[in-house]
Amino acid sequence: MRKSLINRLYLFVSVLFLAVSIVSCATNRNVAYFKNIPDSAQLITINHAKYTEPTIQTDDILTIIVQTVDPLATGTINAGNIPLVSPSSISSLSLSASQQAVSGYLVNKEGNVEIPVLGKIKLLGLTTNQAKEVIRLRATDFFKDPTVIVRYANFKITVTGEVARPSIYVFPNEKVTILDALSIAGDLTIYGKRDNILLLRESKDNSITEYRINLNKTNILNAPYYYLQQNDFIYVEPSKGKAAANDLAQARTATIVVSILTLLIVIASRINF
């Protein structure tokens, strides 16, 4: 009777172990990007999305630097760009919630920036190149041959979900692609859904536009969402494989527990003989 019970336990553990092994041998996941590009030496031309420079909007924060022969002459203007976060405390482009305060010139609700010495200047609707020229012309009233630099200080993109480093990323330039953002975030994890990434984009009228992105195909390279805009939100959805992996881990734990119990029963039966 006891031997029959032991044999049944051995059979149960063997079947459970076999089931776990079969589940663990899952087929390869659909993880490759641009799978519609043939694996050959043939050159393929892919149309590229047209880049459109973003325009300055209210509540944007701009880094504005005016340079002259005498660096002290424009010190008051450039002091407005001193960062509130020490560069040594930032190891990457990612900022934690406590580090997201940035310094620069705020575009107010009327679309103006107020710069020491230069006064109030309207920049709403301009690109950074256009704003640079407007500020330079104003600066010539006060300085000789000034050089002006204008950049976004808060060009941020949020990347979350199944990526290696989900966070809010502030980029030092405004020409950022979705591939750049995913790369900075450490790329998708093995469980990230590559054919259904969600991109949320706020329009000028405060409406939200959503895009569904398939990284398995090259048509994203000429899509309107290829170049990101300020405050874009990217969410990488987990695939079913993640739930299966969690179930597999639980099954392995159960197998170990059953194996230990079986061993204890065998030892106890031996002692009773």
N, C-alpha and C positions, 0 to 999 in steps of 0.2 A: 504493500500500500504506500509506504513512504517512498520507495523507489519510483513508483508510478507518479507520485506527486512531484518528485524532483525532476523526472523526465519531462513532465508537463511544463514546469518552470523553465527548464533549459530551452524547450521548444518555443515558449512565449518570448523569452529574451532574444533568441535567434531571429525570430520573425520581426520583432521590434527593431533590432539592429539592422536587419536587411531593409526595412522600410525607411529608416533614417538615411541609410546609405544611398538608396534610390533617390530620395528627395534632394540630397546634397549634390547629386550628379545632374543638376539642372542644365538645360541648354544655355548656350552663351546668350547674354542679354544684348539688346540692341544698343550698343554703347558708342559706336563709331559715328563721327560727324561726316556730313556730306557723302552719304553712301551712294548717291546717284552719280558720283564721279567714277568712271570705269577705272579699274586697276590695270593701267597700261601706260606705255610711254608716250601715248598720243597726247599732243597739246590740246587743251580745251579752253576756249575763251568764254568767260562768264561776265555778263553785264554787271556793272558795279553801280550801287546806289549813288545818286547825286547828293553831295553834301551841301546843306544849306546852313549858313551861319545863324546861330540863335540870336534873337534880339533881346535887348535889355528890358526887363519888366520891373514893375514895382516890387519892392521888398528884396530885390537882388542886392548882393553885397559885392562891391567892386574894389579891387586893388588898383589904386591910381598912383603912379610914380612919375614925378616930373624931375628930369635931370638937366643940369646946366654945368657950365665950366666950374662954377663955384658950388660944391655940394652943400655948403651951409645955407645957401640962399633959399633952397627949397626944402630945408629940413622940417619946417612946420607942416608942409603939405604931406611929405612922405612919412611923417610920424604917425599919421592916421592909419597906416598900414601895418603897424607893429603887431604881430600876432599875440593873442592872449594865451595861446598854448605854446610852451617851449618846444622848438623843433626836436630837441633831444628826447622829449617824452613821447614822440610819435615814431614807432618803428616801421610803420607802413602808411599807406594812404588811408587806412581805416581809422575812424575816430570813434571812441566810446562816447556814451551819452554825456559824460562830464567834460569831454574835450571838443564838443561840437561848436562851442562859441568861437567865432572867427572875427577878426578885425578888418575894417575896411570902410568904404563909404557906402552908406545905405541909400538906395533909390527910394525916395519917399512916395507917398500916394499920388503926388502930382507928377511924378516921373523925374524929379530933380535930385541932384546931389549938391551938397553944400561943402565946398572945399575952401580951407583957409587961404586967404590972399585972393584966390580966383573968384570966390563968391558962389552964387547959385547957378548951376548949369543943367539944362534939360537934356537928358539922355534916353528917355523912354522911347522904345521902338528902334533904337539904333543898334548896329552890331558893335562889337568891341573895336573894330578897325575904324568905323565911323565915329565912335565916341572919342577915340584917340585923337582924331583930327580936330574935332570940335574943341576939345580941351587944349590942344596945342595952340590953336588960334587964339583962345582966350589967354593962354599963358604968355604969348608974345607981347601982350600989353604990359607985362610985368618983368619978363626975363628976356635975355638975348639968346636966340637960337635954342629954345628948349626942346628936349626930347621927351616924349610921353609914352608911358606903358600903361595899358588898361587890360586887366584880366578879371575873370570871375573869381571871387574868393570863396564862394559857396556853391560851386558846380558839383552837386552831390547826386549819387546814384545809390539806391538801396538794392542789395542783392541778398535774398533770403531763401530758405528752404533747403533742398538737398545739394548744398555746395559745401566745400571744405571749410570756408571761413565766411559765414554769413555776417554781414555788417552794413553800415552806411559808409560809402567811400567818397571822399572828396578828391576830385581830379584837378591837377594843376593846369590842364588845358581843356578846351571845350569841344574838341573833335574826338569823341569817344564812341567806339562801336560796342555792340552787345558782346562781341567776342573779347574785347578788351576788359569789359566789366566782369565777365565770367572768369577770365584768366586771373585777374586781380583777386577774385574771391576764391582762388584755388581750384577752379574747375568744378564740374559736377561730380558728386560721389557716384559710386557704382550703382546706387539706387535711384539716382535722379532720372526723371522722365524726360528724355531728350526730344521727344516729338510733340510735346505739349506744354512748353514753357509759357508762363503768363507774364505779359508786360502791361503795366498800367501807366497811362500818360495823362497828365492834366493839361487841358487846353486853356487858351487865353480867356475863354468864357467860363472857366471853372468847371467845365464838364470833364468827365473821365472817359478816355478811350481805351479799350482793351484790345490787345493783340495776342494771338496764339502763335507761338514760334516753333517750327520744326527744324532742329539742328541736323537732322538726317539728310536734308535737302539743301541744295545750293541757292534756292530762290530767296533765302534770307539776305543774300549779299546785295540784292537790288530792291529790297523791301523798304518801306518808309520808316520802319523801326530799326534798321541796321545801325544808323547813327543815333545815339541816344540824346535825349534832351534833359535839361536840368530837372531834378526831382523825379526822374523815372523810377518805377518800382518793378523789380524783377523777382518773380517767385518760381522756384523750381519744385514742381510737385513730385512727391515720392512715388515710385512705381509699386506694383503689386509684389515685386520681388522683395521689398523691404519687409512687408508683412510676412511673407513666406520665410524669410531669414529669421525673423523673430520666432515664428512657429517652430522652425528647425532647431533653434537654440533651446527652446523649451522641450522639444522632443528628445534632444540629446541629454538634457538634464534628467528627464524622466527615465531614460535608458540607464543612466548611471545609477540613479536611485534604485531602480528595479534590480540591477545587477548586484548592488551591494546587499539588498534584502535577500536575493537568491543565495548569495554566498553565505550570509548569516544562517539561512535556513539549512543549507547543506552542512555547514559546520555543526549546527545544533543537532541535526539528524545523525551525524557521525558520532557525536558524543553520546547520544542516547543508545547507539548500537552496543 
